[in-house]
Amino acid sequence: MALSAIDGPGTWADEGFDDLDEKWLRSKPGIKWGLAAPDVLPCWVADMDYPAPRPVRDALSQLAESGDLGYPRNDRAALLEEKWAARMAQRYAWSPAPGHLRVFFDLIQIVQIVTHLATSPGDGVLLFAPAYPPFPHTVESMGRRLLAAPVVDDGTGWSFDMETAADLAAQAKVLLLVNPHNPTGRRLARTELLALGDIVLRHNLIVISDEIHADLGLAGPGDHVPFASLSEELAQRTLTLYSASKSHNLGGMGCAVAHVGHTGIERQLADLPSHLLGGAGVAAVAATLASWSAEGDAWLERCVARLQDNRRILGDWLAGEGAASGVHGYPPEATYLSWLDFRPAGLGDDPAAWLLEEARVMLSSGLSFGPGGPGFARLNFATSPGLLREILSRISAALAGRALASRALASRALDRRAGPGVAGVAGVDA
């Protein structure tokens, strides 16, 4: 996509889903491309390569043209709740209790403040691991106990160890649920969520449900089930976290919402000093409202279609060249993230470091995802098909070169052990 195309009409082709200009990507001010060396292709942080949606750019342009970058009006928060509630009803057939939505700067802020309010140092926080790196880090840095139930490979996909989760829940105060799951891209089925609901009720847990990737279902948007929609009893224990930052590629804007179903936490939040938490700025609110519009969701629909095609490219690679190279994984059910097992390739605990050096691609290190992370790396495939194929080709080529070098080394070692006499005999036989 040429730079000039960014300012053109809002069609599929010039929105940058199919063709991205690498010069434009490398000129972006964000960290994804900004931290990559000129010969490195980054596919790490959860930030899509696509330009922000046209309606978002229009809303921000109008805001700048108005000359008003002051504080947002109080009714903006009410409008965010109205738009959010309509999305939940339309997309997920859930009608959350009104009047319980709070606006924050970002999702991690919500997790940290609720963890602070709901637990004390030494209390247990249950989550499925590997997990989005800020979450295990938050738990441990706040002096809480990380109770990690494993995400395991069951031979057909990534599955959640409910038996271990049930055992660990007796030591927990909070369940930190990430659904759709980051980094595996698994979307928990209703049956799995109901099993978790039984655990929550049995052990009187508070649930922080991160559903920030909900709109990025690659098997259809209606397949996501909000945890709080399972029952009124569970809704009263759950804080549902949501944002346009992942679905509409607004990671740097700073606006997230939490539906606070737990009255005790809601009361504690209300009792905090009014300016302690800060909040979303006028531009972030404008960008979010533009995302949650008919035009914003038309962009999302086109984006998901591109991600579904990229998922097929990734799936074909995993079944072919990837598997042959010693890479194992599954195309995700949601998100634009793929959790790749490099242990068969023998790259050690941090394959991302080896890939950066040898393949010149930048993936997220599995080590940062906590228990279950060593030997893995996370790949972000929200880019153009051409760039995705180049990333996968570089990985395959680097692994093939490593395997060839290993075979050559082994052959030379065998020749040295065999000695010159054997070589002479072989020459005669030839």
DOLODREN-159189 format. One line per field, with one value per residue (C-alpha): x, y, z; residue number from 1; residue in three letters. Coordinates in Angstrom, 2 decimals. Layout:
<atoms>
east (X | ...)
north (Y | ...)
up (Z | ...)
roke (NUM | ...)
papa (ALA | ...)
</atoms>
This chain:
<atoms>
east (0.00 | 1.50 | 1.49 | -0.94 | -3.44 | -3.95 | -5.71 | -7.76 | -11.35 | -12.17 | -12.15 | -10.72 | -7.68 | -6.55 | -7.20 | -4.06 | -5.35 | -3.92 | -0.86 | 1.31 | 4.21 | 7.17 | 8.55 | 5.30 | 5.37 | 8.92 | 8.01 | 5.27 | 5.97 | 4.82 | 7.05 | 6.20 | 8.21 | 10.16 | 12.12 | 12.96 | 16.27 | 15.99 | 16.33 | 14.01 | 10.30 | 8.42 | 5.48 | 5.53 | 3.46 | -0.35 | -0.64 | -2.01 | -0.06 | -3.18 | -3.98 | -6.58 | -10.19 | -11.28 | -14.10 | -11.58 | -9.21 | -12.11 | -13.25 | -9.75 | -9.36 | -12.66 | -11.58 | -8.32 | -10.14 | -12.51 | -9.56 | -10.90 | -8.63 | -9.92 | -11.56 | -14.30 | -17.85 | -19.42 | -22.07 | -19.35 | -19.09 | -22.85 | -22.66 | -19.85 | -22.07 | -24.97 | -22.80 | -21.16 | -24.49 | -25.86 | -22.80 | -23.23 | -26.89 | -26.33 | -23.17 | -23.48 | -27.15 | -26.27 | -28.13 | -25.87 | -27.39 | -27.25 | -25.45 | -22.37 | -19.90 | -16.74 | -14.26 | -10.53 | -7.31 | -6.48 | -7.23 | -4.08 | -4.95 | -8.30 | -6.71 | -4.23 | -6.71 | -9.24 | -6.53 | -5.46 | -9.03 | -10.10 | -7.01 | -4.29 | -0.59 | -0.24 | -3.71 | -3.97 | -4.96 | -5.97 | -5.31 | -4.58 | -0.94 | 0.85 | -0.78 | -0.58 | 2.70 | 1.40 | -1.01 | 1.40 | 3.78 | 1.02 | 0.13 | 3.70 | 4.81 | 1.84 | 2.87 | -0.03 | 0.42 | 0.21 | -1.92 | -1.32 | -3.55 | -1.89 | -3.04 | -2.09 | -1.83 | -4.45 | -3.43 | -6.19 | -5.69 | -4.95 | -7.15 | -7.62 | -6.83 | -10.08 | -9.14 | -6.03 | -7.99 | -10.55 | -7.81 | -6.05 | -9.26 | -9.43 | -6.39 | -7.65 | -9.57 | -9.75 | -10.05 | -8.28 | -9.88 | -8.58 | -11.16 | -10.43 | -7.15 | -3.87 | -1.45 | -3.10 | -6.05 | -8.43 | -12.00 | -13.54 | -16.71 | -19.87 | -19.33 | -15.85 | -17.15 | -19.94 | -17.36 | -15.40 | -18.61 | -19.13 | -15.60 | -16.20 | -19.41 | -17.97 | -15.01 | -16.66 | -14.26 | -14.30 | -13.87 | -11.91 | -12.84 | -10.59 | -12.67 | -10.68 | -10.30 | -13.99 | -14.75 | -11.93 | -13.53 | -12.24 | -15.10 | -17.84 | -18.46 | -21.48 | -19.41 | -17.92 | -19.76 | -19.32 | -18.66 | -21.13 | -23.89 | -23.91 | -26.12 | -27.18 | -25.31 | -22.05 | -22.75 | -22.79 | -19.25 | -17.76 | -16.01 | -16.10 | -13.24 | -13.54 | -12.00 | -11.70 | -7.92 | -7.40 | -10.44 | -10.03 | -6.25 | -6.22 | -3.63 | -2.05 | -5.23 | -5.94 | -9.61 | -11.07 | -14.29 | -15.23 | -18.73 | -18.60 | -21.14 | -19.65 | -21.29 | -18.48 | -15.83 | -18.11 | -18.44 | -14.68 | -14.06 | -16.53 | -14.78 | -11.39 | -10.23 | -11.92 | -8.72 | -6.59 | -7.26 | -7.26 | -9.27 | -9.58 | -8.86 | -11.13 | -9.33 | -9.46 | -13.19 | -13.82 | -11.81 | -13.69 | -17.12 | -16.15 | -15.05 | -18.35 | -20.33 | -21.78 | -18.81 | -16.34 | -17.83 | -17.83 | -14.07 | -13.89 | -15.75 | -13.22 | -10.37 | -11.65 | -11.98 | -8.30 | -7.33 | -9.30 | -7.37 | -4.09 | -5.12 | -5.45 | -1.97 | -0.62 | -2.53 | -1.16 | 2.36 | 1.94 | 0.72 | 3.52 | 6.82 | 6.38 | 5.84 | 8.73 | 10.93 | 9.98 | 7.34 | 4.07 | 0.89 | -2.76 | -4.51 | -6.29 | -10.06 | -9.92 | -7.38 | -4.56 | -2.03 | -0.54 | 1.24 | 4.05 | 5.92 | 9.56 | 10.66 | 10.72 | 13.21 | 15.51 | 15.91 | 16.08 | 13.97 | 13.88 | 13.35 | 12.36 | 15.93 | 17.32 | 14.78 | 15.66 | 19.33 | 19.09 | 15.80 | 15.59 | 12.00 | 10.86 | 8.34 | 7.28 | 9.42 | 7.52 | 9.52 | 7.54 | 4.24 | 5.02 | 4.61 | 4.36 | 6.29 | 9.81 | 10.36 | 7.50 | 7.08 | 4.01 | 3.51 | 1.25 | -0.18 | -2.16 | -0.28 | -0.52 | -0.41 | 2.84 | 4.59 | 3.16 | 4.47 | 7.88 | 7.94 | 7.04 | 9.51 | 12.32 | 11.51 | 11.44 | 14.68 | 16.53 | 15.40 | 16.26 | 19.71 | 20.20 | 19.16 | 21.49 | 24.39 | 23.65 | 23.65 | 26.90 | 28.49 | 27.28 | 28.64 | 32.07 | 32.13 | 31.26 | 34.06 | 36.56 | 35.53 | 35.67 | 39.32 | 41.29 | 41.24 | 37.49 | 37.66 | 40.27 | 38.11 | 35.15 | 37.30 | 38.24 | 34.62 | 33.58)
north (0.00 | 3.30 | 6.14 | 8.11 | 5.26 | 5.91 | 9.14 | 7.61 | 6.30 | 3.66 | 0.50 | -2.93 | -2.44 | 0.92 | 0.11 | -1.96 | -5.43 | -7.10 | -5.03 | -3.12 | -0.87 | -1.88 | 1.67 | 2.94 | 0.25 | 1.12 | 4.82 | 4.22 | 5.69 | 2.65 | 0.06 | -2.94 | -1.80 | 0.89 | -1.64 | -3.86 | -3.58 | -2.63 | -6.26 | -7.73 | -8.45 | -7.94 | -10.18 | -9.92 | -7.36 | -7.62 | -4.68 | -5.14 | -3.79 | -2.32 | 1.40 | 2.38 | 2.30 | 5.14 | 6.22 | 6.46 | 8.57 | 10.77 | 11.23 | 12.20 | 14.58 | 16.25 | 16.55 | 18.21 | 20.52 | 21.60 | 22.93 | 21.36 | 18.84 | 19.52 | 17.23 | 14.90 | 15.70 | 13.58 | 12.31 | 10.58 | 7.85 | 7.33 | 7.13 | 4.56 | 2.42 | 2.76 | 1.71 | -1.11 | -2.52 | -2.47 | -4.41 | -7.05 | -7.52 | -7.56 | -9.63 | -11.94 | -11.97 | -10.63 | -7.81 | -6.70 | -4.84 | -1.10 | 1.49 | -0.61 | 0.35 | 2.23 | 3.79 | 3.32 | 4.14 | 0.53 | -3.06 | -3.75 | -0.81 | -2.45 | -5.82 | -4.23 | -2.05 | -4.87 | -7.30 | -4.70 | -4.29 | -7.94 | -9.56 | -9.10 | -9.99 | -13.77 | -14.44 | -16.70 | -15.65 | -18.45 | -18.23 | -20.53 | -20.44 | -19.63 | -16.24 | -12.70 | -11.50 | -8.49 | -10.77 | -13.21 | -10.30 | -8.27 | -11.14 | -11.76 | -8.10 | -7.33 | -10.09 | -12.39 | -16.10 | -17.18 | -20.32 | -21.49 | -24.17 | -25.41 | -25.01 | -28.34 | -29.90 | -32.65 | -33.78 | -31.86 | -28.38 | -26.40 | -27.40 | -26.09 | -28.33 | -27.95 | -30.63 | -28.74 | -25.48 | -26.99 | -28.16 | -24.76 | -22.80 | -23.78 | -21.51 | -18.61 | -15.41 | -14.37 | -16.10 | -14.07 | -15.38 | -14.52 | -15.48 | -15.63 | -16.85 | -15.06 | -16.55 | -19.74 | -18.15 | -20.68 | -19.55 | -21.31 | -23.20 | -22.75 | -26.16 | -25.13 | -21.83 | -23.61 | -25.92 | -22.84 | -21.31 | -24.31 | -23.86 | -20.13 | -20.72 | -23.59 | -21.51 | -18.08 | -16.50 | -13.05 | -13.22 | -10.72 | -11.70 | -10.22 | -10.36 | -7.83 | -10.20 | -11.18 | -9.44 | -11.27 | -14.68 | -16.35 | -18.84 | -16.17 | -13.35 | -15.01 | -17.88 | -15.89 | -16.37 | -13.60 | -15.27 | -13.01 | -14.08 | -17.64 | -16.86 | -14.00 | -15.57 | -15.53 | -12.04 | -10.76 | -12.08 | -10.93 | -7.89 | -7.99 | -6.16 | -4.92 | -2.41 | -1.45 | -1.53 | -5.02 | -5.42 | -2.00 | -1.66 | 1.22 | -0.13 | 3.27 | 5.28 | 4.34 | 3.56 | 0.43 | -0.34 | -2.69 | -3.86 | -4.28 | -6.91 | -7.43 | -4.92 | -5.11 | -4.19 | -1.51 | 0.03 | -0.08 | 1.60 | 4.34 | 4.91 | 5.56 | 9.19 | 10.45 | 11.26 | 8.32 | 6.18 | 8.78 | 7.90 | 8.01 | 11.27 | 12.99 | 11.53 | 7.96 | 8.27 | 9.67 | 6.84 | 4.19 | 5.61 | 5.71 | 2.06 | 1.02 | 2.35 | 0.75 | 2.06 | 0.84 | -2.63 | -2.72 | -2.20 | -4.95 | -7.35 | -6.79 | -7.10 | -10.43 | -11.72 | -10.90 | -12.58 | -15.68 | -15.88 | -15.39 | -18.10 | -20.47 | -19.50 | -20.20 | -23.48 | -24.71 | -23.83 | -25.58 | -28.71 | -28.59 | -26.71 | -25.80 | -29.38 | -30.55 | -27.94 | -29.01 | -26.36 | -27.46 | -25.47 | -24.96 | -22.18 | -20.09 | -19.99 | -16.28 | -13.42 | -12.88 | -14.67 | -18.13 | -20.08 | -22.07 | -24.99 | -25.02 | -27.77 | -30.43 | -28.18 | -28.17 | -24.40 | -24.34 | -22.38 | -19.15 | -19.91 | -16.28 | -15.21 | -17.76 | -16.75 | -13.09 | -13.84 | -16.51 | -15.84 | -12.08 | -12.28 | -10.96 | -13.10 | -12.76 | -14.87 | -17.71 | -17.15 | -13.97 | -15.89 | -17.65 | -21.39 | -23.38 | -20.76 | -22.22 | -23.65 | -21.62 | -18.31 | -16.28 | -15.11 | -12.19 | -12.81 | -9.56 | -8.35 | -8.64 | -12.13 | -11.30 | -10.30 | -13.30 | -15.67 | -14.00 | -14.38 | -18.06 | -18.62 | -17.09 | -19.36 | -22.46 | -21.51 | -20.83 | -24.12 | -26.02 | -24.45 | -25.41 | -29.00 | -29.19 | -27.84 | -30.37 | -33.25 | -32.05 | -31.80 | -35.27 | -36.66 | -35.14 | -36.56 | -39.99 | -39.74 | -38.83 | -41.82 | -44.14 | -43.24 | -43.17 | -46.92 | -47.04 | -44.10 | -45.96 | -49.06 | -46.94 | -45.45 | -48.86 | -50.05 | -46.97)
up (0.00 | -1.05 | 1.45 | -0.69 | -0.54 | 3.17 | 2.20 | -0.58 | -0.52 | 2.09 | -0.01 | 0.79 | -1.43 | -0.10 | 3.54 | 3.45 | 4.24 | 1.14 | 0.29 | 2.76 | 1.82 | 3.99 | 3.85 | 5.33 | 8.01 | 9.01 | 9.17 | 11.75 | 15.21 | 17.20 | 18.85 | 16.66 | 13.64 | 15.46 | 17.53 | 14.54 | 12.72 | 9.02 | 7.89 | 10.52 | 10.00 | 13.30 | 14.18 | 17.96 | 19.91 | 19.50 | 17.11 | 13.59 | 10.63 | 9.03 | 9.06 | 11.65 | 10.39 | 8.16 | 10.55 | 13.40 | 11.33 | 10.26 | 13.87 | 14.98 | 12.04 | 12.89 | 16.50 | 15.48 | 13.06 | 15.82 | 17.75 | 20.95 | 22.63 | 26.13 | 28.66 | 27.39 | 28.41 | 31.12 | 28.73 | 26.68 | 29.33 | 29.16 | 25.37 | 25.62 | 27.86 | 25.45 | 22.50 | 24.46 | 25.70 | 22.16 | 20.96 | 23.64 | 22.74 | 18.98 | 18.81 | 21.83 | 22.81 | 26.26 | 28.00 | 30.87 | 33.80 | 32.98 | 35.05 | 35.90 | 33.16 | 34.11 | 31.70 | 32.28 | 30.46 | 29.53 | 30.34 | 32.35 | 34.60 | 35.33 | 36.13 | 38.50 | 40.39 | 40.77 | 41.89 | 44.44 | 45.72 | 45.64 | 47.15 | 49.73 | 49.51 | 49.61 | 48.15 | 45.13 | 41.62 | 39.27 | 35.53 | 32.64 | 31.57 | 29.39 | 29.66 | 28.32 | 29.93 | 31.93 | 33.81 | 35.48 | 35.99 | 37.68 | 40.01 | 41.10 | 41.28 | 43.56 | 45.96 | 45.10 | 44.43 | 40.80 | 40.56 | 37.00 | 35.50 | 32.32 | 28.75 | 27.18 | 23.74 | 23.55 | 20.07 | 18.29 | 19.74 | 22.89 | 25.81 | 29.35 | 32.33 | 34.27 | 36.79 | 37.87 | 37.84 | 40.19 | 42.56 | 42.56 | 43.00 | 46.67 | 47.22 | 45.07 | 45.62 | 41.95 | 38.60 | 35.90 | 32.72 | 29.25 | 26.61 | 23.72 | 25.09 | 24.53 | 23.41 | 22.06 | 20.27 | 21.81 | 22.35 | 25.34 | 24.49 | 26.53 | 28.15 | 29.29 | 30.64 | 32.51 | 34.10 | 35.15 | 36.45 | 38.74 | 40.08 | 40.64 | 42.58 | 44.60 | 45.77 | 45.91 | 43.41 | 41.88 | 38.10 | 36.02 | 32.47 | 29.79 | 26.59 | 24.61 | 21.62 | 21.58 | 18.28 | 16.50 | 16.26 | 13.12 | 13.06 | 13.31 | 15.79 | 17.41 | 18.80 | 21.69 | 24.99 | 27.61 | 30.94 | 32.74 | 30.33 | 31.68 | 34.69 | 36.91 | 39.81 | 37.81 | 36.46 | 40.03 | 40.54 | 37.26 | 35.86 | 32.06 | 30.36 | 26.79 | 24.39 | 20.72 | 21.03 | 19.56 | 17.31 | 15.66 | 16.03 | 18.54 | 20.97 | 21.61 | 22.14 | 25.76 | 26.34 | 27.95 | 29.77 | 32.58 | 33.36 | 37.14 | 38.14 | 41.61 | 43.96 | 46.52 | 43.94 | 42.52 | 45.97 | 46.53 | 43.18 | 44.07 | 47.39 | 45.78 | 45.39 | 42.24 | 40.32 | 41.45 | 38.40 | 35.64 | 32.56 | 28.80 | 26.98 | 24.51 | 21.47 | 22.82 | 23.52 | 20.04 | 18.46 | 20.44 | 19.60 | 15.92 | 16.14 | 17.67 | 14.72 | 11.59 | 9.59 | 12.20 | 12.20 | 8.39 | 8.64 | 11.29 | 9.02 | 6.25 | 8.71 | 10.05 | 6.49 | 5.90 | 9.17 | 8.20 | 4.92 | 6.79 | 9.20 | 6.24 | 5.02 | 8.51 | 8.76 | 5.44 | 6.57 | 9.92 | 8.16 | 5.57 | 5.76 | 9.41 | 10.52 | 8.35 | 10.03 | 13.55 | 14.31 | 15.89 | 16.47 | 15.61 | 13.68 | 16.32 | 16.70 | 17.51 | 17.72 | 15.21 | 17.43 | 17.01 | 19.75 | 18.17 | 19.72 | 18.58 | 20.95 | 18.18 | 16.35 | 19.37 | 19.68 | 23.47 | 25.91 | 23.88 | 20.18 | 19.54 | 20.29 | 17.82 | 15.14 | 15.53 | 14.99 | 12.30 | 10.47 | 11.02 | 12.24 | 15.62 | 17.52 | 21.15 | 23.46 | 25.10 | 28.29 | 29.01 | 29.10 | 32.38 | 33.05 | 29.83 | 27.86 | 27.46 | 23.99 | 22.50 | 20.69 | 19.73 | 16.16 | 15.16 | 11.67 | 11.30 | 8.26 | 4.49 | 2.96 | 1.20 | 4.42 | 6.28 | 3.63 | 3.82 | 7.62 | 7.41 | 4.58 | 6.61 | 9.56 | 7.32 | 5.59 | 8.83 | 10.35 | 7.17 | 7.15 | 10.76 | 10.06 | 7.05 | 9.08 | 11.84 | 9.36 | 7.81 | 11.24 | 12.14 | 8.86 | 9.45 | 12.97 | 11.57 | 9.00 | 11.73 | 13.82 | 10.80 | 10.05 | 6.74 | 6.19 | 5.73 | 3.37 | 1.26 | 1.05 | 0.00 | -2.76 | -4.09 | -4.07 | -6.06)
roke (1 | 2 | 3 | 4 | 5 | 6 | 7 | 8 | 9 | 10 | 11 | 12 | 13 | 14 | 15 | 16 | 17 | 18 | 19 | 20 | 21 | 22 | 23 | 24 | 25 | 26 | 27 | 28 | 29 | 30 | 31 | 32 | 33 | 34 | 35 | 36 | 37 | 38 | 39 | 40 | 41 | 42 | 43 | 44 | 45 | 46 | 47 | 48 | 49 | 50 | 51 | 52 | 53 | 54 | 55 | 56 | 57 | 58 | 59 | 60 | 61 | 62 | 63 | 64 | 65 | 66 | 67 | 68 | 69 | 70 | 71 | 72 | 73 | 74 | 75 | 76 | 77 | 78 | 79 | 80 | 81 | 82 | 83 | 84 | 85 | 86 | 87 | 88 | 89 | 90 | 91 | 92 | 93 | 94 | 95 | 96 | 97 | 98 | 99 | 100 | 101 | 102 | 103 | 104 | 105 | 106 | 107 | 108 | 109 | 110 | 111 | 112 | 113 | 114 | 115 | 116 | 117 | 118 | 119 | 120 | 121 | 122 | 123 | 124 | 125 | 126 | 127 | 128 | 129 | 130 | 131 | 132 | 133 | 134 | 135 | 136 | 137 | 138 | 139 | 140 | 141 | 142 | 143 | 144 | 145 | 146 | 147 | 148 | 149 | 150 | 151 | 152 | 153 | 154 | 155 | 156 | 157 | 158 | 159 | 160 | 161 | 162 | 163 | 164 | 165 | 166 | 167 | 168 | 169 | 170 | 171 | 172 | 173 | 174 | 175 | 176 | 177 | 178 | 179 | 180 | 181 | 182 | 183 | 184 | 185 | 186 | 187 | 188 | 189 | 190 | 191 | 192 | 193 | 194 | 195 | 196 | 197 | 198 | 199 | 200 | 201 | 202 | 203 | 204 | 205 | 206 | 207 | 208 | 209 | 210 | 211 | 212 | 213 | 214 | 215 | 216 | 217 | 218 | 219 | 220 | 221 | 222 | 223 | 224 | 225 | 226 | 227 | 228 | 229 | 230 | 231 | 232 | 233 | 234 | 235 | 236 | 237 | 238 | 239 | 240 | 241 | 242 | 243 | 244 | 245 | 246 | 247 | 248 | 249 | 250 | 251 | 252 | 253 | 254 | 255 | 256 | 257 | 258 | 259 | 260 | 261 | 262 | 263 | 264 | 265 | 266 | 267 | 268 | 269 | 270 | 271 | 272 | 273 | 274 | 275 | 276 | 277 | 278 | 279 | 280 | 281 | 282 | 283 | 284 | 285 | 286 | 287 | 288 | 289 | 290 | 291 | 292 | 293 | 294 | 295 | 296 | 297 | 298 | 299 | 300 | 301 | 302 | 303 | 304 | 305 | 306 | 307 | 308 | 309 | 310 | 311 | 312 | 313 | 314 | 315 | 316 | 317 | 318 | 319 | 320 | 321 | 322 | 323 | 324 | 325 | 326 | 327 | 328 | 329 | 330 | 331 | 332 | 333 | 334 | 335 | 336 | 337 | 338 | 339 | 340 | 341 | 342 | 343 | 344 | 345 | 346 | 347 | 348 | 349 | 350 | 351 | 352 | 353 | 354 | 355 | 356 | 357 | 358 | 359 | 360 | 361 | 362 | 363 | 364 | 365 | 366 | 367 | 368 | 369 | 370 | 371 | 372 | 373 | 374 | 375 | 376 | 377 | 378 | 379 | 380 | 381 | 382 | 383 | 384 | 385 | 386 | 387 | 388 | 389 | 390 | 391 | 392 | 393 | 394 | 395 | 396 | 397 | 398 | 399 | 400 | 401 | 402 | 403 | 404 | 405 | 406 | 407 | 408 | 409 | 410 | 411 | 412 | 413 | 414 | 415 | 416 | 417 | 418 | 419 | 420 | 421 | 422 | 423 | 424 | 425 | 426 | 427 | 428 | 429 | 430)
papa (MET | ALA | LEU | SER | ALA | ILE | ASP | GLY | PRO | GLY | THR | TRP | ALA | ASP | GLU | GLY | PHE | ASP | ASP | LEU | ASP | GLU | LYS | TRP | LEU | ARG | SER | LYS | PRO | GLY | ILE | LYS | TRP | GLY | LEU | ALA | ALA | PRO | ASP | VAL | LEU | PRO | CYS | TRP | VAL | ALA | ASP | MET | ASP | TYR | PRO | ALA | PRO | ARG | PRO | VAL | ARG | ASP | ALA | LEU | SER | GLN | LEU | ALA | GLU | SER | GLY | ASP | LEU | GLY | TYR | PRO | ARG | ASN | ASP | ARG | ALA | ALA | LEU | LEU | GLU | GLU | LYS | TRP | ALA | ALA | ARG | MET | ALA | GLN | ARG | TYR | ALA | TRP | SER | PRO | ALA | PRO | GLY | HIS | LEU | ARG | VAL | PHE | PHE | ASP | LEU | ILE | GLN | ILE | VAL | GLN | ILE | VAL | THR | HIS | LEU | ALA | THR | SER | PRO | GLY | ASP | GLY | VAL | LEU | LEU | PHE | ALA | PRO | ALA | TYR | PRO | PRO | PHE | PRO | HIS | THR | VAL | GLU | SER | MET | GLY | ARG | ARG | LEU | LEU | ALA | ALA | PRO | VAL | VAL | ASP | ASP | GLY | THR | GLY | TRP | SER | PHE | ASP | MET | GLU | THR | ALA | ALA | ASP | LEU | ALA | ALA | GLN | ALA | LYS | VAL | LEU | LEU | LEU | VAL | ASN | PRO | HIS | ASN | PRO | THR | GLY | ARG | ARG | LEU | ALA | ARG | THR | GLU | LEU | LEU | ALA | LEU | GLY | ASP | ILE | VAL | LEU | ARG | HIS | ASN | LEU | ILE | VAL | ILE | SER | ASP | GLU | ILE | HIS | ALA | ASP | LEU | GLY | LEU | ALA | GLY | PRO | GLY | ASP | HIS | VAL | PRO | PHE | ALA | SER | LEU | SER | GLU | GLU | LEU | ALA | GLN | ARG | THR | LEU | THR | LEU | TYR | SER | ALA | SER | LYS | SER | HIS | ASN | LEU | GLY | GLY | MET | GLY | CYS | ALA | VAL | ALA | HIS | VAL | GLY | HIS | THR | GLY | ILE | GLU | ARG | GLN | LEU | ALA | ASP | LEU | PRO | SER | HIS | LEU | LEU | GLY | GLY | ALA | GLY | VAL | ALA | ALA | VAL | ALA | ALA | THR | LEU | ALA | SER | TRP | SER | ALA | GLU | GLY | ASP | ALA | TRP | LEU | GLU | ARG | CYS | VAL | ALA | ARG | LEU | GLN | ASP | ASN | ARG | ARG | ILE | LEU | GLY | ASP | TRP | LEU | ALA | GLY | GLU | GLY | ALA | ALA | SER | GLY | VAL | HIS | GLY | TYR | PRO | PRO | GLU | ALA | THR | TYR | LEU | SER | TRP | LEU | ASP | PHE | ARG | PRO | ALA | GLY | LEU | GLY | ASP | ASP | PRO | ALA | ALA | TRP | LEU | LEU | GLU | GLU | ALA | ARG | VAL | MET | LEU | SER | SER | GLY | LEU | SER | PHE | GLY | PRO | GLY | GLY | PRO | GLY | PHE | ALA | ARG | LEU | ASN | PHE | ALA | THR | SER | PRO | GLY | LEU | LEU | ARG | GLU | ILE | LEU | SER | ARG | ILE | SER | ALA | ALA | LEU | ALA | GLY | ARG | ALA | LEU | ALA | SER | ARG | ALA | LEU | ALA | SER | ARG | ALA | LEU | ASP | ARG | ARG | ALA | GLY | PRO | GLY | VAL | ALA | GLY | VAL | ALA | GLY | VAL | ASP | ALA)
</atoms>
